[in-house]
């Protein structure tokens, strides 16, 4: 029986990433060691590598949180020029602040509540999934 041990280590590492349950992972390792030939190992490694490297079809899913944070950074950094404007033209800065407040107060509070609940719920679910080991 020929076996290429150079293939076993990467496959074992893939199993560690894919299977969170220790008992199931140990069973999968035992089956891996029982594979009779190198051709099957190469085939299995190729399949697992392709499965792990498959792109996520929805790019918004992978960029939603960073985009939200960039928007928040832009809003916070917008306070710097507003502060400089207040130093040189206080009346204009007050008008800009009043306009922004009027705009933000025009958004219904239920929409803010919905957004906050959804965002915090998503964050809590992600943390729970990471604690259970189902999300990485």
C-alpha positions in Angstrom: 0.0 0.0 0.0 1.5 3.3 -1.1 0.7 6.4 0.8 2.0 9.9 0.4 2.3 11.3 3.9 2.8 14.8 2.5 -0.9 14.7 1.6 -2.0 13.6 5.0 -1.0 16.7 6.9 -2.8 19.3 4.7 -5.9 17.0 4.6 -5.9 16.7 8.4 -5.6 20.5 8.6 -8.6 20.8 6.3 -10.6 18.4 8.5 -9.8 20.5 11.5 -11.2 23.6 9.7 -14.3 21.9 8.4 -15.4 19.7 11.3 -15.9 21.4 14.7 -17.0 18.3 16.6 -14.0 16.5 18.1 -15.5 13.0 17.8 -16.5 13.5 14.2 -13.1 14.9 13.4 -11.4 11.9 14.9 -13.6 9.5 12.9 -12.8 11.5 9.7 -9.1 11.2 10.4 -9.4 7.5 10.9 -11.2 7.1 7.6 -8.5 9.3 6.0 -5.7 7.1 7.3 -7.6 4.0 6.0 -7.7 5.3 2.4 -5.7 2.7 0.4 -3.9 4.8 -2.2 -2.4 8.1 -3.1 -4.9 8.7 -6.0 -7.8 8.7 -3.6 -6.0 11.1 -1.3 -5.2 13.5 -4.2 -8.8 13.4 -5.3 -10.1 14.0 -1.8 -7.6 16.9 -1.3 -8.7 18.5 -4.6 -12.3 18.3 -3.7 -11.8 19.7 -0.2 -9.6 22.5 -1.5 -12.2 23.5 -4.2 -15.0 23.4 -1.6 -13.1 25.7 0.7 -12.0 28.2 -1.9 -15.4 28.5 -3.6 -16.2 32.2 -3.7 -19.3 33.6 -1.9 -21.7 34.6 -4.7 -23.1 37.6 -2.9 -20.3 40.2 -2.4 -22.6 42.4 -0.3 -22.6 39.7 2.3 -18.9 39.9 2.8 -18.7 43.6 2.7 -21.8 44.7 4.6 -20.1 45.2 8.0 -17.0 47.0 6.7 -19.2 49.3 4.5 -21.3 50.2 7.5 -18.2 51.0 9.5 -16.8 53.2 6.7 -20.0 55.2 6.6 -19.8 55.7 10.3 -16.1 56.7 10.0 -17.1 59.2 7.3 -19.8 60.7 9.6 -17.4 61.0 12.5 -14.6 62.5 10.4 -17.1 65.0 9.0 -17.1 66.6 12.5 -13.6 67.9 11.9 -14.4 70.2 9.0 -17.6 71.2 10.9 -15.5 72.2 13.9 -13.2 74.2 11.7 -16.2 75.9 10.1 -17.5 76.7 13.5 -14.2 78.4 14.4 -14.3 80.7 11.4 -18.1 81.1 10.6 -20.1 80.1 13.6 -23.4 81.2 12.0 -22.9 78.9 9.0 -21.8 76.0 11.2 -25.0 76.4 13.3 -27.1 76.4 10.1 -25.4 73.2 8.9 -25.9 71.5 12.3 -29.5 72.6 12.4 -30.1 71.2 8.8 -28.4 67.9 9.7 -30.4 67.6 12.9 -33.7 68.4 11.0 -32.8 65.7 8.4 -31.9 63.1 11.0 -35.0 63.9 13.2 -37.1 63.4 10.1 -36.3 59.7 10.0 -38.9 57.8 12.1 -37.6 56.5 15.4 -39.1 53.1 14.6 -36.6 52.8 11.7 -33.7 53.6 14.0 -35.1 50.9 16.4 -35.4 48.4 13.6 -31.8 49.0 12.4 -30.3 48.9 15.9 -32.2 45.7 16.7 -31.2 44.0 13.5 -27.6 45.0 13.7 -27.2 44.0 17.4 -29.1 40.7 16.7 -26.8 39.9 13.8 -23.8 40.7 16.0 -25.1 38.5 18.8 -25.9 35.6 16.5 -22.3 35.8 15.0 -20.7 35.8 18.4 -22.9 32.8 19.5 -22.0 31.0 16.3 -18.3 31.6 16.9 -18.6 30.4 20.5 -20.2 27.2 19.3 -17.6 26.8 16.6 -20.1 26.8 13.7 -19.0 30.2 12.4 -15.4 31.1 11.6 
